[in-house]
Amino acid sequence: MLADLQGQIERITYTNEENGYTVARVKVYGRPELVTVVGNIMSPTPGEVLKMKGEWLNHPKYGEQFKLDSYSTAVPATVYGIKKYLGSGLIKGVGEKIAERIVAKFGEDTLNIIEKNIESLAEVEGIGKKRIAMIGKAWEDQKEIREVMLFLQTHGVSSGYATKIFKHYGSRSIAVVQENPYRLAMDIFGIGFVTADKIAAKLGFAKDSPLRAEAGILYVLHKLADEGHVYYPYQPLIEKSREILDVENEVIAGAIARSLADKKLVIEDLNENIEEFKENNKAVYLSQFYTCETGIAKRLKILLQVPKSVRPVDADKALDWVQKQLSILLAEKQIEAVRCALQSKVMVITGGPGTGKTTIINAVLKIFVGLQVKILLAAPTGRAAKRMNETTGHEAKTIHRMLEYSFAKGGFQKNYENPLDCDLLIIDEASMIDVVLMYNLLKAVPVAATLILVGDVNQLPSVGPGNVLKDIIASGSVPVVELTEIFRQAKESRIIVNAHKINNGVIPSFENDSPKTDFYFIQQEDPEKVLELILKVVKERMPKRFGFDPVDDIQVLTPMHKGIIGAGNLNIELQKALNPGDGGVSRGDRNYRVADKVMQIRNNYDKNVFNGDIGRIASIRSEDQEVTITFDGNPVIYDFADLDEIVLAYCVSVHKAQGSEYPAVVIPIATQHYMLLQRNLIYTAVTRGRKLVVMIGTKKALAIAVKNDKTQKRFTLLKQRLSGN
């Protein structure tokens, strides 16, 4: 039997933004004790009045509860309720203190004043024209958001996404969703095809709807791009799309044909005479990736054909001169690399840690500076660029900043028409560059400039689609110098020696009793105990013994996201250990506090922060619904609605750590990770540590990883395009 209940939300115990499931404590008229209400409430706000239908239950652990069946919201009527409602952070520009002042002035008439006579708020201390405008806009938006939320709620969309949908489409939100819900999957970060498909089904879109089939294929190709593929073979794409869409092949083939006509896709016939293309001889590309891959090949060929802008020099004399200038004796391979840099238009220098890549860069820079030419240095990430600057003494930028990305102007400002002003461009950590970034980079390189790509080809490939550095090397189209010799000084580092052993398929040796060692392995099979050890090592043992700061200096790296020793759980536990406390702001099941270490997980050109950038939360302002995060000393402001672009970063995946170096790293390695235990993953993790590496887990898991050099094949045709096959 359903009962009626009316009350005001006093506080939120728990809410899941994905589905709206909420546990709230509610002040019910005529009852002295707060009532626990459980059920789906979209964007619940303390102070909100709920008119509810549901049933009373007696939970064995939590006692009496009211289980919600349906509800409607009403504005609060009492002075206390209004104060609670306004001070909850619901209205941007009004926090607890401002709410108190407004309610003290206008009492029960407060909401009516905001609705009909907002200029009167100027009578309240601390509220000027700017804040009145902010409150007015937030109040109007909130009314519209509520309408949008009510519509979306009935179609299974969470409150967090409803806010983002409203932010993107504004008052057109409902119309857009009704017309084509699949647009959400492309336009709104965090909403995938599966969510959009559920909404579409509730709106009555048929399973074999052309809109659904086209959106499904684009979704599958984007998911495959997330796995690193630049294209996908036609027949396997049909099969993967059928698994997702559950429709006949003809429907999918028709959708592919329409997407081709709309120029969303490109299909290329492959050479059946080449063994690897016999079965899968049709490559299906998202148009952007086809443009990028073919563009890289064309641009590299042009660069290789045009003469150098730098005047020719006697390489032998230059080598003698630079070795005297730097007081060094270059090894044979290093001499080959410097000579190649002086003679070639485009070249690749590849090698592991301790093989002298930095020495080569410094020698090349010294010679080119002597020639008085214009030089630019860049790397894919902020940390890699900073490290390049520290090791060379020359300014180095991220590739995005060098290419002058402008959100307002919609793209990179450096391109064919407005190239970079340089005669020499050196790019470090080139293994991280995907096809999209490489294409945009090459578009901006002057045709007469010398381009040197430096990177470790044995690391994990780029997070984005492609295997650009590896394909360029394999094509044989540009000179490559591979460095394999570990230099004497580097041989003293067990991190470097063990990294090379791992790369060569040899299980590292551990001598943990050596007082000088920089590489430890702590044997532990039980994942619960691995977790305990990680917390103890990071919080107590490493800071005490080596003087490392547990947040700034130590980075936990894990192969997985899920499980007890996956990134998700490790971040929750490390946050409790290193930055405990209440308060902050919650986003779904994540809670953020001031001083938390966080990572940006997508490129946000508007904010000038990029996937993998790590920062610290400097402030949280509930009344403005804003969080300020500092990245390398630069403050960046986030609305609460944008916090799904951020994750805690006490622990990050090995993929996300590419291009970064940390004073110390801690790596859990367990057989539970077997799906991801690959040589290049462990090699990449180990080479992130500059002064100390601590592995915690089982040597069996390490052995599995070291012996497994089978990396997942990425479908790309760059090698063939460059080599002419």
C-alpha positions in Angstrom: 0.0 0.0 0.0 1.5 3.3 -1.1 1.7 6.1 1.5 2.1 9.9 1.1 4.9 11.8 2.8 6.0 15.4 2.5 9.2 16.8 3.9 12.3 18.8 3.3 15.7 17.3 2.5 18.0 18.0 5.4 21.1 16.3 4.1 22.2 13.8 1.4 23.8 10.6 2.8 24.6 9.2 -0.6 23.7 9.8 -4.3 24.8 8.1 -7.5 24.8 10.5 -10.4 24.6 7.7 -12.9 21.1 6.6 -11.9 20.0 9.1 -9.3 19.8 6.5 -6.5 19.8 8.5 -3.3 19.8 8.0 0.4 18.5 11.3 2.0 17.6 12.4 5.5 14.3 14.3 5.4 12.7 16.6 7.9 9.0 15.6 7.9 6.4 17.8 9.4 5.0 16.6 12.7 7.9 14.1 13.2 10.7 14.9 15.7 13.2 12.5 14.1 14.6 12.8 10.6 13.3 10.2 8.2 15.6 8.1 5.9 14.3 8.2 2.3 15.7 5.9 -0.3 15.1 5.9 -4.1 15.8 7.7 -7.3 15.9 11.4 -6.9 17.5 13.5 -9.6 19.9 16.1 -8.4 18.7 16.1 -4.8 19.3 19.4 -3.0 19.3 20.1 0.8 16.4 22.4 1.5 14.3 21.0 -1.3 10.7 20.1 -0.4 9.5 16.7 -1.7 6.0 15.4 -2.0 6.5 11.7 -2.1 4.6 8.4 -2.6 6.2 5.2 -1.4 6.1 2.5 1.3 7.6 2.2 4.7 10.1 -0.6 5.2 12.2 -1.9 8.1 15.8 -2.4 7.0 17.6 -5.1 9.1 20.7 -2.9 9.4 19.5 0.7 8.9 16.1 0.5 10.5 12.9 2.3 9.3 13.1 3.8 5.8 10.7 5.3 3.3 11.2 3.7 -0.1 10.3 6.1 -2.8 8.0 5.2 -5.7 7.4 8.7 -7.1 7.8 12.3 -6.1 7.4 15.9 -7.1 9.3 18.9 -5.8 8.0 22.1 -4.3 9.7 25.2 -3.1 10.2 25.5 0.7 7.8 27.8 2.6 9.5 28.3 6.0 12.4 30.7 6.7 14.6 27.8 7.8 13.7 25.8 4.6 14.4 28.7 2.3 17.7 29.4 4.0 18.7 25.7 3.6 17.5 25.6 0.0 19.4 28.7 -1.1 22.5 27.9 0.8 22.8 24.4 -0.6 24.8 25.5 -3.7 21.8 25.0 -5.9 22.0 28.6 -7.1 25.4 29.8 -8.4 26.4 32.9 -6.6 24.6 32.1 -3.3 26.4 30.3 -0.5 25.5 29.8 3.1 26.5 33.3 4.3 24.8 35.1 1.4 21.7 32.9 1.8 21.5 33.9 5.5 21.7 37.6 4.7 19.0 37.4 2.0 16.6 35.4 4.2 17.3 37.7 7.2 16.2 40.6 5.0 13.2 39.2 3.1 12.1 36.2 5.3 9.3 34.0 3.8 9.1 36.4 0.8 12.7 35.6 -0.3 11.9 33.3 -3.2 9.1 35.6 -4.5 11.7 38.5 -4.5 14.2 36.5 -6.5 11.5 35.4 -8.9 9.7 38.8 -9.4 11.9 41.6 -8.1 15.5 40.5 -8.1 16.9 44.0 -8.1 15.8 44.3 -4.5 18.7 42.0 -3.6 20.9 45.1 -3.9 19.6 46.0 -0.4 21.5 43.0 1.0 25.1 43.6 2.2 27.7 42.2 -0.2 25.4 41.8 -3.2 26.2 44.1 -6.1 25.0 44.2 -9.7 27.4 41.5 -10.9 26.2 39.0 -8.3 22.5 39.9 -8.9 23.0 39.1 -12.6 24.7 35.8 -11.7 21.9 34.8 -9.3 19.2 35.9 -11.8 20.8 33.8 -14.6 21.3 30.8 -12.3 17.7 31.0 -11.1 16.3 31.0 -14.6 18.7 28.3 -15.7 17.7 26.2 -12.7 14.0 26.4 -13.7 14.9 25.4 -17.2 17.3 22.7 -16.0 14.5 21.3 -13.8 12.2 21.1 -16.8 14.9 19.4 -18.9 15.7 17.1 -15.9 12.1 16.1 -15.5 12.0 15.1 -19.2 15.3 13.3 -19.2 14.6 11.6 -15.9 11.6 9.8 -17.4 14.0 8.6 -20.2 16.7 7.3 -17.9 19.3 10.1 -17.9 21.2 11.0 -14.7 21.1 14.5 -13.2 24.8 15.1 -13.8 24.4 14.5 -17.5 21.2 16.5 -17.6 23.2 19.5 -16.4 25.8 18.9 -19.2 23.1 18.5 -21.8 21.5 21.8 -20.8 24.8 23.5 -20.8 25.5 22.3 -24.3 22.1 22.8 -26.0 20.4 25.3 -23.6 16.7 25.8 -24.1 16.8 23.5 -27.2 17.8 20.5 -25.1 14.4 18.7 -25.1 13.9 19.3 -28.9 17.4 18.1 -29.8 17.0 14.9 -27.7 13.5 14.2 -29.2 14.7 14.7 -32.7 18.0 12.7 -32.5 19.0 11.3 -29.1 22.1 9.8 -30.7 23.6 13.2 -31.0 24.2 13.0 -27.3 26.8 10.3 -27.8 28.9 12.6 -30.0 28.3 15.9 -28.4 28.3 15.3 -24.6 31.5 14.0 -22.9 30.6 11.0 -20.8 27.4 10.0 -22.6 28.1 7.0 -24.9 26.0 5.2 -27.5 24.5 2.8 -24.9 23.0 5.6 -22.8 21.8 7.4 -25.9 20.3 4.2 -27.2 18.3 3.6 -24.0 16.8 7.2 -24.4 16.0 6.5 -28.0 14.2 3.3 -27.2 12.1 5.1 -24.6 11.3 7.8 -27.2 10.1 5.1 -29.6 13.0 4.8 -32.1 12.9 1.4 -33.8 15.8 -1.1 -33.5 16.5 -0.9 -37.2 16.2 2.9 -37.4 18.7 4.3 -39.9 19.7 6.9 -37.3 20.4 4.1 -34.8 22.5 2.1 -37.2 24.6 5.0 -38.3 25.2 6.1 -34.7 26.1 2.6 -33.8 28.7 2.2 -36.5 30.3 5.5 -35.6 30.3 4.5 -31.9 32.0 1.1 -32.7 34.7 2.9 -34.8 35.3 5.5 -32.0 35.6 2.6 -29.5 38.1 0.9 -31.8 40.0 4.2 -32.0 40.2 4.2 -28.2 41.9 0.8 -28.5 44.4 2.4 -30.9 43.0 1.4 -34.4 43.2 4.1 -37.1 40.9 2.0 -39.4 39.1 -1.4 -39.0 38.6 -4.1 -41.6 35.1 -4.0 -43.2 33.8 -7.5 -42.4 35.0 -7.6 -38.7 33.4 -4.1 -38.4 30.1 -5.5 -39.6 30.3 -8.3 -37.0 31.2 -6.0 -34.2 28.4 -3.6 -35.1 25.9 -6.5 -35.2 26.9 -7.5 -31.7 26.1 -4.0 -30.5 23.0 -3.2 -32.6 21.5 -6.7 -32.9 20.2 -6.0 -36.4 20.7 -7.7 -39.8 23.9 -7.2 -41.8 21.9 -5.4 -44.5 20.9 -2.6 -42.1 24.5 -2.1 -41.1 25.8 -2.2 -44.7 23.1 0.4 -45.6 24.2 2.6 -42.7 27.9 2.4 -43.8 26.8 3.4 -47.3 24.9 6.4 -46.0 27.8 7.4 -43.8 30.1 7.2 -46.8 27.8 9.5 -48.8 27.7 11.9 -45.8 31.6 11.8 -45.8 31.6 10.6 -42.2 33.5 7.5 -43.3 36.1 6.5 -46.0 36.6 3.0 -47.3 39.9 2.1 -49.0 40.5 -1.2 -50.9 43.7 -2.9 -49.8 46.1 -4.8 -52.0 45.0 -8.5 -52.0 48.4 -9.6 -53.2 49.9 -8.6 -49.8 49.4 -11.6 -47.4 48.1 -9.6 -44.4 45.3 -8.0 -46.6 44.0 -11.2 -48.3 41.1 -11.8 -45.9 40.4 -8.2 -44.8 40.9 -6.2 -47.9 38.7 -3.2 -47.2 39.7 -0.6 -44.6 37.0 1.5 -43.0 38.1 4.8 -41.6 36.4 7.6 -39.7 37.0 10.5 -42.1 39.2 12.4 -39.7 41.6 9.6 -39.2 41.9 8.9 -43.0 42.7 12.6 -43.5 45.3 12.4 -40.7 47.0 9.2 -41.8 47.2 10.1 -45.5 48.2 13.7 -44.5 51.2 12.4 -42.4 52.5 10.4 -45.3 52.2 13.2 -47.8 53.7 15.8 -45.5 56.7 13.6 -44.5 57.4 12.9 -48.2 57.4 16.7 -48.9 59.7 17.4 -46.0 62.1 14.7 -47.2 62.2 16.2 -50.7 62.7 19.9 -50.0 66.4 21.0 -49.3 67.4 22.0 -45.8 67.2 25.7 -44.8 70.4 25.2 -42.7 73.6 25.7 -44.6 75.7 22.6 -45.1 78.5 22.0 -42.6 81.5 19.7 -42.4 80.2 17.0 -40.1 83.7 15.8 -38.9 84.7 19.4 -37.9 81.4 20.0 -36.2 81.7 16.8 -34.2 85.3 17.6 -33.1 84.2 21.1 -32.1 81.1 20.1 -30.2 82.9 17.4 -28.2 85.5 20.0 -27.1 82.8 22.5 -26.3 80.8 20.0 -24.1 84.0 18.3 -22.7 82.6 14.8 -23.7 83.6 11.9 -25.9 80.7 10.7 -28.0 80.2 7.0 -28.5 80.0 5.5 -32.0 76.2 5.5 -32.2 76.0 9.0 -30.8 78.4 10.3 -33.5 76.2 8.5 -36.1 73.1 10.3 -34.7 74.7 13.8 -34.6 76.1 13.3 -38.2 72.6 12.2 -39.3 71.0 15.2 -37.7 73.4 17.5 -39.7 72.8 15.8 -43.0 69.2 14.6 -43.0 65.9 16.5 -43.3 63.9 14.1 -41.0 65.4 11.5 -38.6 64.4 9.3 -35.7 66.6 8.7 -32.6 65.3 5.9 -30.5 66.6 4.1 -27.4 65.9 3.2 -23.8 66.9 5.1 -20.6 70.6 5.7 -20.1 71.5 5.3 -23.8 72.5 8.9 -24.3 69.5 10.5 -26.1 69.8 13.7 -24.1 73.6 13.9 -24.8 72.8 13.7 -28.5 70.1 16.4 -28.3 72.5 18.7 -26.4 75.3 18.1 -29.0 72.9 18.8 -31.9 71.6 22.0 -30.2 75.1 23.3 -29.5 76.0 22.9 -33.2 72.8 24.4 -34.5 73.0 27.3 -32.1 76.5 28.0 -33.4 75.0 28.1 -36.9 72.6 30.8 -35.6 69.4 29.2 -36.8 65.9 29.2 -35.3 65.3 26.2 -33.0 62.1 24.9 -31.4 61.8 22.1 -28.9 58.5 20.4 -27.9 57.0 17.3 -26.3 53.5 15.9 -26.1 53.0 16.5 -22.3 53.7 19.4 -20.0 55.9 17.2 -17.8 57.9 16.0 -20.8 58.4 19.5 -22.1 59.5 20.7 -18.6 62.0 17.9 -18.4 63.3 18.7 -21.9 63.8 22.3 -20.8 65.7 21.2 -17.6 68.0 18.8 -19.5 68.8 21.2 -22.4 68.6 24.7 -21.0 66.4 25.6 -24.0 62.7 26.6 -23.8 60.5 23.6 -24.6 56.7 23.7 -25.0 54.0 21.2 -25.3 53.1 20.5 -28.9 49.6 21.9 -28.3 50.9 25.2 -27.0 53.6 25.4 -29.7 50.9 24.9 -32.4 48.8 27.7 -30.6 45.5 25.9 -30.2 42.7 28.4 -29.9 39.3 27.3 -28.7 37.7 30.6 -29.8 39.1 30.3 -33.3 38.5 26.5 -33.4 41.7 24.8 -34.0 45.5 25.0 -34.2 46.6 28.4 -35.4 49.9 27.0 -36.8 49.4 25.2 -40.0 50.2 25.2 -43.8 49.3 28.9 -44.1 50.9 29.9 -40.9 53.9 27.6 -40.3 56.2 27.5 -37.2 59.2 29.9 -37.4 62.1 27.4 -37.2 64.9 25.8 -39.0 65.2 22.9 -36.6 62.4 21.2 -34.6 63.2 18.5 -32.0 60.3 16.5 -30.6 60.9 14.4 -27.5 58.7 11.4 -26.3 57.5 10.9 -29.9 56.2 7.4 -29.1 53.2 9.2 -27.4 52.1 11.1 -30.5 48.9 9.8 -32.2 47.9 10.3 -35.8 45.8 13.4 -35.1 48.5 15.3 -33.3 51.2 14.2 -35.7 49.2 15.4 -38.7 48.6 18.8 -37.1 52.3 19.0 -36.1 53.5 18.1 -39.6 51.1 20.7 -41.2 52.9 23.4 -39.2 56.6 22.3 -39.9 58.2 24.6 -42.5 59.1 22.5 -45.6 62.7 23.5 -45.4 63.1 22.7 -41.7 65.0 19.8 -40.1 62.8 17.5 -38.0 64.2 15.2 -35.3 61.9 12.8 -33.6 63.2 11.4 -30.3 61.5 8.6 -28.5 61.6 5.1 -27.0 59.8 2.8 -29.4 59.6 0.0 -26.8 57.3 2.0 -24.6 53.5 1.7 -24.8 52.1 3.2 -28.0 50.1 6.4 -27.9 46.8 6.5 -26.0 45.1 7.9 -29.1 44.9 6.0 -32.4 47.9 4.9 -34.4 51.4 3.7 -33.8 53.1 6.6 -35.5 56.7 6.4 -34.3 56.9 2.6 -34.8 55.3 2.9 -38.3 57.7 5.6 -39.3 60.7 3.5 -38.2 59.3 0.3 -39.8 58.7 2.1 -43.1 62.4 2.7 -43.7 61.5 6.0 -45.2 63.6 8.1 -42.8 67.0 7.5 -41.3 66.8 5.9 -37.8 69.6 5.7 -35.2 68.8 3.1 -32.5 70.8 3.4 -29.3 71.3 0.2 -27.3 74.5 0.8 -25.2 73.9 1.7 -21.6 76.5 4.2 -20.5 78.8 3.7 -17.5 77.0 6.2 -15.2 73.6 4.8 -16.1 74.8 1.2 -15.3 74.9 2.2 -11.6 71.2 2.6 -11.7 69.3 -0.6 -11.2 66.2 1.1 -12.6 67.9 1.5 -15.9 69.7 -1.9 -15.9 66.4 -3.7 -15.0 64.4 -1.7 -17.6 66.7 -3.0 -20.3 66.5 -6.5 -18.9 62.7 -6.3 -19.1 62.9 -5.0 -22.6 65.1 -7.9 -23.6 62.7 -10.5 -22.0 65.0 -11.1 -19.0 63.5 -11.2 -15.5 65.3 -8.6 -13.3 67.3 -9.6 -10.3 66.7 -8.0 -7.0 69.2 -7.4 -4.2 67.0 -5.6 -1.7 69.7 -5.8 1.0 72.0 -3.5 -0.9 72.0 -0.1 0.8 72.4 1.8 -2.5 69.7 0.1 -4.5 67.0 2.2 -6.3 64.8 -0.8 -7.2 62.9 -2.9 -4.7 60.5 -5.9 -5.0 58.3 -6.7 -2.1 56.8 -10.2 -2.5 53.1 -10.5 -1.5 50.4 -12.6 -3.1 47.2 -11.5 -1.2 45.8 -8.4 -3.0 44.3 -7.1 0.4 47.9 -7.2 1.8 49.3 -5.6 -1.4 46.9 -2.7 -0.8 48.0 -2.4 2.9 51.7 -2.4 1.9 51.1 0.2 -0.8 49.5 2.5 1.8 52.3 1.9 4.3 55.1 2.3 1.8 53.7 5.5 0.3 52.6 7.2 3.6 55.4 6.1 6.0 58.3 4.0 4.7 59.4 5.9 1.6 59.1 9.4 3.1 60.9 8.3 6.3 63.8 6.4 4.5 64.3 8.5 1.4 62.7 11.9 2.3 60.1 11.8 -0.5 56.9 13.8 -0.2 54.1 11.2 -0.4 51.9 13.3 -2.7 54.3 15.3 -4.8 57.2 12.9 -5.2 55.6 9.4 -5.2 53.3 8.1 -7.9 51.5 4.8 -7.7 51.1 3.2 -11.2 48.8 0.3 -11.9 48.0 -1.8 -15.0 44.3 -1.9 -14.2 41.4 0.4 -13.3 39.2 -2.2 -11.5 39.7 -4.4 -8.5 41.3 -4.0 -5.0 44.6 -2.8 -6.5 43.2 -1.1 -9.5 43.4 2.7 -9.9 39.8 3.3 -8.8 40.1 1.7 -5.3 43.7 2.7 -4.8 42.8 6.3 -5.3 40.0 6.1 -2.7 42.3 4.4 -0.1 45.3 6.7 -0.8 43.0 9.8 -0.5 41.9 8.5 2.9 45.5 8.0 3.9 47.1 11.2 2.5 44.3 13.8 2.4 41.7 12.7 5.0 38.7 14.8 6.0 35.1 15.7 5.3 33.6 18.3 3.0 34.7 18.9 -0.5 32.5 18.2 -3.5 31.1 14.9 -4.7 30.8 13.8 -8.3 29.0 10.5 -8.6 30.9 8.1 -6.3 34.0 10.4 -6.3 34.7 13.0 -3.6 37.2 15.8 -4.1 38.8 17.8 -1.4 41.1 20.8 -1.2 44.8 19.7 -1.8 43.8 16.5 -3.6 46.1 15.4 -6.4 44.0 15.1 -9.6 44.4 14.3 -13.3 42.7 15.7 -16.4 41.4 12.8 -18.5 40.5 14.6 -21.8 41.9 17.4 -23.9 40.1 20.6 -22.9 41.4 23.2 -25.3 39.1 25.9 -23.8 40.9 25.5 -20.5 44.3 24.8 -22.0 44.6 21.5 -20.1 45.2 18.2 -21.7 44.7 14.5 -21.1 47.2 13.3 -18.5 48.0 16.7 -16.9 48.3 16.4 -13.1 47.3 19.2 -10.7 46.3 19.9 -7.2 42.9 21.3 -6.0 43.5 24.8 -4.6 40.0 25.8 -3.6 36.3 24.7 -3.7 33.7 27.4 -3.7 30.2 26.0 -3.2 28.4 29.2 -3.7 30.0 29.7 -7.1 29.9 26.0 -7.9 33.5 26.2 -8.9 36.7 24.4 -8.2 40.2 25.9 -8.9 42.9 23.4 -9.8 46.5 24.4 -10.3 48.5 22.7 -13.1 52.2 23.6 -13.0 51.4 26.8 -11.1 48.6 27.8 -13.5 45.1 28.1 -11.8 42.3 26.6 -13.9 38.6 27.1 -12.9 36.1 24.2 -13.3 32.3 24.3 -12.9 31.0 21.5 -10.7 29.3 20.1 -13.9 32.8 19.7 -15.5 34.3 17.6 -12.8 33.8 14.3 -14.7 36.9 15.5 -16.7 38.9 15.0 -13.5 39.9 11.9 -11.6 42.0 11.5 -8.4 45.6 10.9 -9.3 47.3 9.4 -6.2 47.3 6.4 -8.5 47.2 6.5 -12.3 47.2 3.8 -15.0 50.5 3.1 -16.7 49.1 4.4 -19.9 48.3 7.8 -18.4 51.8 8.0 -17.0 53.4 8.0 -20.4 55.7 11.0 -21.0 56.0 11.7 -17.3 58.8 11.0 -14.9 58.4 10.9 -11.1 61.1 10.9 -8.4 59.6 7.6 -7.1 57.0 5.1 -8.4 55.2 2.2 -6.7 53.9 -0.5 -9.0 51.5 -3.2 -7.8 51.9 -6.3 -10.0 49.6 -9.3 -9.5 48.3 -12.2 -11.5 44.8 -10.6 -11.3 46.2 -8.2 -13.8 47.0 -11.1 -16.3 45.0 -9.5 -19.1 47.3 -6.5 -19.1 50.6 -8.1 -18.2 52.7 -7.2 -21.2 56.4 -6.4 -21.5 56.0 -2.9 -22.9 53.5 -2.0 -20.1 56.0 -3.1 -17.3 58.9 -1.5 -19.1 57.0 1.8 -19.4 56.0 1.7 -15.7 59.6 1.0 -14.6 61.1 3.8 -16.8 58.8 6.4 -15.2 60.8 6.2 -11.9 63.8 8.6 -11.8 65.3 7.8 -8.3 63.3 4.9 -6.9 61.1 2.0 -8.1 59.2 -0.2 -5.7 57.2 -3.2 -7.1 54.8 -5.0 -4.8 53.2 -8.3 -5.8 54.4 -11.6 -7.1 57.4 -12.5 -9.2 55.2 -14.9 -11.1 53.1 -11.9 -12.4 56.3 -10.1 -13.3 57.6 -13.2 -15.1 54.3 -13.4 -17.1 54.6 -9.8 -18.1 58.3 -9.9 -19.1 57.8 -13.1 -21.2 54.7 -11.6 -23.0 55.9 -9.4 -25.8 52.7 -9.9 -27.9 51.3 -6.5 -28.1 47.8 -6.0 -29.5 47.9 -5.3 -33.2 46.7 -1.8 -34.2 45.2 -1.4 -37.6 47.1 1.3 -39.3 48.4 1.8 -42.9 51.0 4.5 -42.2 54.0 2.2 -42.7 52.6 1.1 -46.1 51.8 4.6 -47.2 55.4 5.8 -46.3 57.2 2.8 -47.9 55.0 2.8 -51.0 53.5 -0.7 -50.4 
